[in-house]
Amino acid sequence: MSSPEAAAAADESPATAPTLPPVELLDGLPSVVTDGHGLARAIEALGAGHGPVAVDAERASGFKYGQSAYLVQFYRRGSGTWLIDPTGFESLASLGDALARTTWILHAASQDLPCLREVGLVPDAIFDTELAARLLGKDRVGLGPLVESDLGRHLAKGHGAADWSKRPLPDDWLRYAALDVEVLVDLFDILAAELVAAGKDAWAQEEFAAVLAAPDPAPRRDPWRRTSGLHKVRGRRSLAIVRALWESRDALARQIDISPGRMLPDAAIVAASIAQPADRERLASLPEFVKGNAAKHLSRWWRAIEQAQSLPESDLPAPALPSDGPPPPRLWRERNPEAAERLARARAELAELAESHSMPVENLLPPDAVRRCAWSPPEPLDSATIAAALSDWGARPWQVSLTADALVGALAD
C-alpha cells in the first residue's frame, strides 16, 4: 500500500523480528489483468461474490509525477483476488458499476480514493480499517500491526514505496499487493464487531461517509512555499528564486512524468536561493548542482534564477501568505494570552474526554476547529453557538454532541 510519503512506515515496521506465523496467499499468486478479456472475467467474478470487497491501490510516489494508480487490487469472498493494471484501460468504471451498493474496505482510504476515482472507481460506501482502529483506541493502526494484533499473523511489508510503474512487476511485489487486500475482509469482520460492542459503529459510519464525501484536495495557493527547508531562506529576492526554480522544476517534471524531487531536490533550490549566484558558472559550482538532473538541466535552472533576479520589487513574493485562520499556537502567548489560556483549557478538557472514550484526541474533534473556537469564541458563548461553529469547521454530528458542552466550559472566561 503506497502513499505520497510512504505514510505510517514506522508504524508498519515491527520493532522486533516477527514470531507470528506469516500471512499466506489464499489461492496462489494471481496473474495481473492487462486486457479486456481479463477485465470481463474480473467483473463477472467480483460481481458474483458476497459481502464487502477489499480494495487497495499502488502508486509510484517519489518516481512519477502525480499520484496515479499503477496497480489496483481487489479481494471478495467467493470471487478470489484480482490484480488489475489500470494503465492498460481508458477506465475501470464498468468494474466499479459491478460493485455498486457494495461496501469497499480500504486501509487509510483518503490516500487511495483520489487515484481510484481517476480510473473510474467510485464506491458508494466504504469501511476504513485504519480509521476504525483509531476510533477504537488501538495503539498501532498500520495495516501490519493490526494484522498482528487482531489476526495473530505477520504481514510482510516493504514494497509500499517502490516504483510501481515498473513493468513487469516482480512477483514478490505482486505477492505483497495481493496480501494487502486478502487480510482486509477478516480484519473488517473483527473491527466492525468491536465498533458495535463499543457503541461506536454509528460514529464510524459518520466518519466513513465524511471521508468518502470529501473532495479531492484543491490546488494549493503558492505550492512552492512547501519547499523543504524554506525556513532557511531570508529576503523576498531569495524567495523569488525559490518560486522560479520550483515552478520551472514542476513544469519539466510534469512534462516528462518524473517526481519533481528527482528532477531537482528541494535542498538544491534552497541552496541556490541562499547563494544567489551571480552567473551560471557559480551556480554550477554549488555542490547541489554538480551531478544528476541538477547538472543536466543547469541552463534551465539558471534561466529561472535570472528571471527572479530581474523582477521589480513590486513583483517579489511576500514573506508569508495571509491566513484565514488563527496564527500558529506557539505565537498565541505573546499575541493573545487570553486565547492561549482558552486553548490550554480546551485541550486539557478534550484530552480527558478522549481518554474516557478510548480514542486519540484528534479523532474526537478536528484540531483546527478547536483552535478557531479558542482564538475567537462565538458570541453568545453557549452550546448552540459552539455546536454551530464546530459544524461549520468540519466537525461531524457525533463529535459536536460529545464536545460542545465541554468546550463551553473550557472557553468561558
C-alpha positions, 0 to 999 in steps of 0.5 A: 500500500503506497502513499505520497510519503510512504505514510505510517512506515514506522508504524508498519515496521515491527520493532522486533523480528516477527514470531507470528506465523506469516500471512499466506496467499489464499489461492496462489499468486494471481496473474495481473489483468492487462486486457479486456478479456481479463477485465470481463472475467474480473467483473463477472467474478467480483460481481458474483461474490458476497459481502464487502470487497477489499480494495487497495491501490499502488502508486509510484510516489517519489518516481512519477509525477502525480499520484496515479494508480499503477496497480489496483487490487481487489479481494471478495469472498467467493470471487478470489483476488484480482490484480488489475493494471489500470494503465492498460484501460481508458477506465475501470468504471464498468468494474466499479458499476459491478460493485455498486451498493457494495461496501469497499474496505480500504486501509487509510482510504483518503490516500487511495480514493483520489487515484481510484476515482481517476480510473473510474472507481467510485464506491458508494460506501466504504469501511476504513480499517485504519480509521476504525482502529483509531476510533477504537483506541488501538495503539498501532493502526498500520495495516501490519500491526493490526494484522498482528494484533487482531489476526495473530499473523505477520504481514510482510511489508516493504514494497509500499514505496517502490516504483510501481510503474515498473513493468513487469512487476516482480512477483514478490511485489505482486505477492505483497499487493495481493496480501494487502487486500486478502487480510482486509475482509477478516480484519473488517469482520473483527473491527466492525464487531468491536465498533458495535460492542463499543457503541461506536459503529454509528460514529464510524459510519459518520466518519466513513461517509465524511471521508468518502464525501470529501473532495479531492484536495484543491490546488494549493495557493503558492505550492512552492512555499512547501519547499523543504527547508524554506525556513532557511531562506531570508529576503523576498529576492531569495524567495523569488528564486525559490518560486522560479526554480520550483515552478520551472522544476514542476513544469519539466517534471510534469512534462516528462512524468518524473517526481519533481524531487528527482528532477531537482531536490528541494535542498538544491533550490534552497541552496541556490536561493541562499547563494544567489549566484551571480552567473551560471558558472557559480551556480554550477559550482554549488555542490547541489548542482554538480551531478544528476538532473541538477547538472543536466538541466543547469541552463534551465535552472539558471534561466529561472534564477535570472528571471527572479533576479530581474523582477521589480520589487513590486513583483517579489513574493511576500514573506508569508501568505495571509491566513484565514485562520488563527496564527500558529499556537506557539505565537498565541502567548505573546499575541493573545494570552487570553486565547492561549489560556482558552486553548490550554483549557480546551485541550486539557478538557478534550484530552480527558474526554478522549481518554474516557472514550478510548480514542486519540484526541484528534479523532474526537474533534478536528484540531483546527476547529478547536483552535478557531473556537479558542482564538475567537469564541462565538458570541453568545458563548453557549452550546448552540453557538459552539455546536454551530461553529464546530459544524461549520469547521468540519466537525461531524454530528457525533463529535459536536454532541460529545464536545460542545458542552465541554468546550463551553466550559473550557472557553468561558472566561 
